[in-house]
Amino acid sequence: MIKLQVKIMPNARQDKICGYIEKDLLKIKIKAKPVDGKANEYLIKYLSKELDIPKSNIAIIKGKTSRIKVLEISNIGKKEFIEKLPI
């Protein structure tokens, strides 16, 4: 299990994992609008697809209404996560 801090840029033209903008802050652009939790749901769905893991393995544990969030991703190690990142 890993904990991951991400900065979300909602309402983007395309979905993209941009890379680390600080030591432990991953920037992710998503198409979803930040309305009624839709961006959070979309983020989990997008990361699930990109990392090829079930959506149930990804949880937002902090920052549900903020652009900076802390995610908990279970059943994956840091090394495996880095290898799967499409950056």
C-alpha positions, 0 to 999 in steps of 0.5 A: 500500500502506498500513500500518494499526494496529488494536485488535480487540475480539473476541467482540462482538455485531456486526461494526463499524468503530468509528473512530479511538480515537487518532491512528492506531489504528482500533478494530474490533469482530468477532463471532469468538472469539479462539481458534486464529487464528479472529479473525485470519481473520475480521478479514481476511474482514470487512475484505475485504468492507467495503473491497471488496478481495480477502482476499489484499491484507490481511496481519497483519504484527505482533500476531497474538496481540495485540488491537493489530495492524498490517495491511498492505493492498496495492493501495490508497492512504490516500485510497481507504482512507479513502473506503471506510471505513464510518465 
